[in-house]
């Protein structure tokens, strides 16, 4: 499975675990359209930026290892992006 598709499956799974519809998550928490969220969940959306992945992780209340794995699945490294230079 391609990484974008695997990330999309994870987003959909986490959304459903929390009892959120695509519409609720997209509009109320992420500020995107449900259509865009659907594309993310199907792996049709290109790579997400750090802010988008952070908003998703925060919505899902991901912490510790689960949060790190979520960022890796998205193709990002939260730690290196948050370090002070």
Buried (B, 14 or more C-beta within 10 A) or exposed (E): EEEBEEBBBBBBEBBEEEEBEBEBBBBEBBEBEBEBBBBBBBBEBEEBEBEBBBBBBEBBEBEEEEBBEBBEBBEBEBEEEEEEE
